Amino acid sequence: MASVRQDRLLSEFEALVTIDSVSLKEREMADYLKEKLTELGCEVEEDDGAQAAGGNAGNVIARFKGTDSTRSPILLSAHMDRVTPGVGIRPVREGNIIRSSGDTILGADDAAGIAIVLEVLRMLRDNRADHPDIEIVFSFCEEKGLLGAKALDKSKLRAKLGYVIDSGGPVNRVVVQSPSHITLDVKIKGRAAHAGVEPEKGIDAVQVAARAISQMKLGRIDDETTANLGMISGGRATNIVCDLVEVRGEARSMSREKLERAVASIQETFQESCSAAGAILEFGSEIEYETYNISPSSKVCQRLRKAGEKLGMEMHFVSAGGGSDANIYNAQGIECVVLGAGYFKPHTLEEYLDIEEFVKSASLVYEVVVA
């Protein structure tokens, strides 16, 4: 059984997190990865998908030639960007843990996933192991709406199954189900008036919004569905009856029917409040990504079971409340699940990488590829 070179894996991870690569500013990371992939013998290209989004780097796409061209290729994917504060990261190693210095995130989400993919390719090269063609996508701007995966030209990929290394928690926890996600953009238009002289001539958009929101069921709606109104803004001055309130939110569900019902309920409640007060409602909704649900008996999961058994690891197939590039790949006909990379508390200053879990993840991905 081939072994992960832990020193090499950790060195790569620490190099990756020190490259500034927040969403839409992945240029330095993309250049670094193209160089590393070329050194490994991959065919490498970068698409122009980021232009429409205003980013400075596209998806990095690579092909690592297999030893048997009759076998179906496998996709490995991770994303290049990270959330803020993610500039000037200084990783600190403490025993079996790597964390940031405390004033930034660590960026293991998803530098750990990238490091694992690079280590697996190096292991394949060093061990001369039999394997199919490996297609690699390092996407841009995953953290701001999966923009890279959405912009990817599917015709560039031949793989019909793949593994997205982009989840926290234990490595044997595999995400096989993820919700559909709709974003909400609401405008409530009231009427301005002097708040101290003639407030009765105004229509207060704040009150209209407040009455509607107070009557909504938000948060956990049922075991498959959530809804949240996370951003509210409006008003120009304290002495003006507010004539415009903007609300941005979202709804998610494993069931498209439940999702549409939740969105319709929110819209109806806003409309009732607006109609009662004489305000005007503009209600917009947009699907961000569609749900997927991969059977544990599928080929992509069976490869994982086989690899896990070889490593003495029992795989657990779970659902997640968030989305990832896997939502987009599955919608495009590439059966994908999401694997853990050994990090915990992502998107916080307390984010850390468990080295033991990190190494296990690299071993698991390697065994999946050679299975």
Backbone hydrogen bonds, N-H to C=O, Kabsch-Sander energy under -0.5 kcal/mol:
donor,donor_aa,acceptor,acceptor_aa,energy
6,Q,4,V,-1.3
9,L,5,R,-2.5
10,L,6,Q,-2.8
11,S,7,D,-2.1
12,E,8,R,-2.2
13,F,9,L,-2.3
14,E,10,L,-2.6
15,A,11,S,-1.8
16,L,12,E,-2.4
17,V,13,F,-2.4
18,T,14,E,-1.0
19,I,16,L,-1.4
20,D,18,T,-0.6
21,S,86,G,-0.6
23,S,82,R,-1.3
25,K,22,V,-2.3
30,A,26,E,-3.0
31,D,27,R,-2.4
32,Y,28,E,-2.1
33,L,29,M,-2.6
34,K,30,A,-2.4
35,E,31,D,-1.8
36,K,32,Y,-2.2
37,L,33,L,-2.8
38,T,34,K,-2.0
39,E,35,E,-2.2
40,L,36,K,-1.3
41,G,38,T,-1.8
42,C,37,L,-2.3
43,E,63,R,-2.2
44,V,42,C,-0.6
45,E,61,I,-2.5
47,D,59,N,-2.0
51,Q,48,D,-1.6
54,G,50,A,-0.9
54,G,51,Q,-1.0
55,G,50,A,-2.4
56,N,24,L,-1.0
60,V,138,F,-2.5
61,I,45,E,-3.0
61,I,59,N,-0.6
62,A,136,I,-2.6
63,R,43,E,-1.9
64,F,134,I,-3.2
65,K,63,R,-0.7
67,T,131,H,-2.5
68,D,131,H,-1.0
71,R,68,D,-1.4
74,I,133,D,-2.1
75,L,161,L,-2.0
76,L,135,E,-2.8
77,S,163,Y,-2.1
78,A,137,V,-1.7
80,M,139,S,-3.4
81,D,139,S,-0.5
82,R,21,S,-1.0
92,V,99,R,-3.7
94,E,92,V,-0.5
94,E,97,I,-3.4
97,I,94,E,-1.6
98,I,353,L,-2.1
99,R,92,V,-2.6
100,S,351,E,-0.7
101,S,90,R,-0.6
105,I,85,P,-2.6
110,D,108,A,-1.0
111,A,107,G,-2.1
112,A,108,A,-2.3
113,G,108,A,-0.7
114,I,110,D,-1.9
115,A,111,A,-2.7
116,I,112,A,-2.1
117,V,113,G,-2.0
118,L,114,I,-2.4
119,E,115,A,-2.3
120,V,116,I,-2.5
121,L,117,V,-2.1
122,R,118,L,-2.0
123,M,119,E,-2.5
124,L,120,V,-2.4
125,R,121,L,-2.2
126,D,122,R,-2.9
127,N,123,M,-2.8
128,R,124,L,-1.0
129,A,124,L,-0.9
134,I,64,F,-2.6
135,E,74,I,-3.0
135,E,133,D,-0.5
136,I,62,A,-3.0
137,V,76,L,-2.0
138,F,60,V,-2.7
139,S,78,A,-1.8
139,S,137,V,-0.7
145,G,142,E,-0.8
146,L,142,E,-1.9
147,L,141,C,-1.8
148,G,140,F,-1.5
150,K,146,L,-2.1
151,A,147,L,-1.8
152,L,148,G,-1.1
154,K,152,L,-0.9
156,K,153,D,-2.2
157,L,154,K,-2.2
160,K,73,P,-0.7
161,L,73,P,-0.5
162,G,335,E,-2.4
163,Y,75,L,-2.5
164,V,337,V,-2.6
165,I,77,S,-2.6
165,I,163,Y,-0.6
166,D,164,V,-1.3
166,D,339,L,-1.2
167,S,339,L,-0.7
169,G,343,Y,-2.3
173,R,170,P,-1.4
174,V,172,N,-0.7
174,V,316,H,-3.2
175,V,338,V,-2.4
176,V,174,V,-0.7
176,V,318,V,-2.9
177,Q,318,V,-1.0
178,S,292,Y,-1.8
180,S,253,S,-2.8
181,H,289,Y,-2.4
182,I,251,A,-2.8
183,T,286,E,-2.8
184,L,249,G,-2.8
185,D,284,G,-3.0
186,V,247,V,-3.1
187,K,282,E,-2.9
188,I,245,V,-2.8
189,K,187,K,-0.6
189,K,280,I,-3.2
190,G,188,I,-0.7
190,G,243,D,-2.1
191,R,203,I,-1.8
195,A,239,N,-2.5
198,E,194,H,-1.5
201,K,198,E,-1.8
202,G,199,P,-1.8
203,I,191,R,-2.2
205,A,203,I,-0.8
205,A,242,C,-2.8
208,V,204,D,-2.0
209,A,205,A,-2.4
210,A,206,V,-2.8
211,R,207,Q,-2.7
212,A,208,V,-1.8
213,I,209,A,-2.8
214,S,210,A,-2.3
215,Q,211,R,-0.6
215,Q,212,A,-1.2
216,M,213,I,-1.4
218,L,216,M,-0.8
219,G,227,A,-3.3
221,I,219,G,-0.9
221,I,225,T,-1.9
222,D,225,T,-1.6
225,T,222,D,-0.7
226,T,252,R,-2.6
227,A,219,G,-1.9
228,N,250,E,-2.6
230,G,228,N,-0.7
230,G,248,R,-1.0
231,M,248,R,-2.0
233,S,246,E,-2.4
235,G,244,L,-1.0
240,I,237,A,-1.3
241,V,193,A,-2.9
245,V,188,I,-2.0
246,E,233,S,-3.1
247,V,186,V,-2.6
248,R,231,M,-2.8
249,G,184,L,-1.9
250,E,228,N,-2.8
251,A,182,I,-2.1
252,R,226,T,-2.6
253,S,180,S,-1.8
254,M,224,E,-1.4
256,R,254,M,-0.5
259,L,255,S,-2.3
260,E,256,R,-2.5
261,R,257,E,-1.9
262,A,258,K,-2.3
263,V,259,L,-2.3
264,A,260,E,-2.4
265,S,261,R,-2.0
266,I,262,A,-1.9
267,Q,263,V,-2.5
268,E,264,A,-2.6
269,T,265,S,-2.2
270,F,266,I,-2.2
271,Q,267,Q,-2.6
272,E,268,E,-2.4
273,S,269,T,-1.9
274,C,270,F,-2.4
275,S,271,Q,-2.9
276,A,272,E,-2.0
277,A,273,S,-1.2
278,G,274,C,-1.5
279,A,274,C,-2.2
280,I,189,K,-2.6
282,E,187,K,-2.7
284,G,185,D,-2.6
284,G,282,E,-0.5
286,E,183,T,-2.1
288,E,181,H,-3.6
289,Y,181,H,-1.1
292,Y,178,S,-1.6
294,I,176,V,-3.2
298,S,295,S,-2.2
302,Q,298,S,-2.5
303,R,299,K,-2.1
304,L,300,V,-0.8
305,R,301,C,-2.4
306,K,302,Q,-2.4
307,A,303,R,-2.4
308,G,304,L,-3.2
309,E,305,R,-2.6
310,K,306,K,-1.7
311,L,307,A,-1.3
312,G,309,E,-1.1
313,M,308,G,-3.7
315,M,313,M,-0.6
316,H,172,N,-3.3
318,V,174,V,-3.0
318,V,316,H,-0.6
320,A,177,Q,-2.3
327,N,324,S,-1.6
328,I,324,S,-0.7
329,Y,325,D,-2.4
330,N,326,A,-2.7
331,A,327,N,-1.6
332,Q,328,I,-1.3
333,G,330,N,-1.6
334,I,329,Y,-2.7
335,E,160,K,-2.4
335,E,333,G,-0.7
336,C,334,I,-0.6
337,V,162,G,-1.2
338,V,175,V,-2.0
339,L,164,V,-2.8
340,G,171,V,-0.6
341,A,167,S,-2.4
342,G,169,G,-0.6
344,F,352,Y,-2.6
348,T,345,K,-0.9
351,E,348,T,-1.4
352,Y,344,F,-2.1
353,L,98,I,-3.0
354,D,342,G,-2.9
355,I,96,N,-2.8
355,I,353,L,-0.8
358,F,354,D,-2.5
359,V,355,I,-2.5
360,K,356,E,-2.0
361,S,357,E,-2.2
362,A,358,F,-1.8
363,S,359,V,-2.2
364,L,360,K,-2.6
365,V,361,S,-2.6
366,Y,362,A,-2.2
367,E,363,S,-2.4
368,V,364,L,-2.2
369,V,365,V,-2.1
370,V,366,Y,-1.9
371,A,367,E,-0.8
